[in-house]
Amino acid sequence: MLKLLFAWSKNYRLFPLLSRKPVEKPNLSIMSCVFECLRVPSISSEVVAMVMEMADNLLDASQLEADDEENDLMDCGSEQG
């Protein structure tokens, strides 16, 4: 499951899925559960690295959006062959 969420964190269009909260528990989100993994004493270094990279991916979202918009603008002027 963590690998799936990690993959989602690499695509800013899927970020809304990571921020969803159940109606009955509005203080609970997927990412809050992911960050809770860091509190487990027996956590492996691979899991720590994955969670930290997920956080980095989410923080870099503004750059990803800018890059994607720039690519979309560049594609508008290209000829289709």
Disulfide bonds with the S-S distance in Angstrom:
none
